[in-house]
Amino acid sequence: MNRTGIKKGILSVFFLCVALMFVYSCVMAPPPHPGVPYAPQHTVAVLPIYNATNDVDGPKMIREMVAERLKRQNHIVKPMGEVDEVLRDQMGITLGSQLDMAMPEKLGAALGVERLVYGYLLNFEEVTTGVYNVKKVRLGLRLVDASTGALLWAGGQGVKAELTSAGLIGRGVAVAKDIQEAREGIEPFKSIPGISEIPGITNWQIIAAGSEDSVGEAALKSLGTKLLTKAIGVHLKAEAEAVLNMIYQRYLERPIERPVRPRHPDAPPPPHYRRP
């Protein structure tokens, strides 16, 4: 790539990152839903996210974003530090993948909350090849009654932002990848407890698609954006917000109504309602 191409790529990355920061601060975070009453709704614990990815920062970011949305609905969200302390000290649980070791009723009683949010992060990655560059985030959420263990609501979604080199080869690779992932569905993750209860977890939505004049320029823009967003702590945040916006909207519009499961005779009594 000549110097002119490199300069063009650097400028493109700079302006793209400025635009991303504007989106993060002004667009992606939704305002409180107008139909939500002001009175506190429920006490809720957002449990550690089940991380099926190789990224160590994504689950923490997703968990914080979910907690913030619940607070905007006037739920009383138990501080995550306190949740982690109770899980670690009383149950030996430090990871989301260990949560199936304890019944929801026991978790609710130990944490003193009415509802539990389980999260499953299946994709949180950015792939840069030059010909095909993609950002992917896929998440599933389950809302569970802590006193009965009954599933109250569940929803999932995946999003992609694709950047290819100009021409049929780059676009063809993107289409082939989309078809492959649609066919696989949740097959690679089917052993995760509770994943089959989440509608929409196999859905993929392309939220951005672009192309560059050359393979080198596409790779440079993708890599430059990745390095900068990692450096300032917002890597894949726009994609994560888009996923949560879609899941959250379905939660507000079409909650899943399920019959309450009778409480097991050996289960602990329902947790008391607590105000902070």
Disulfide bonds with the S-S distance in Angstrom:
none
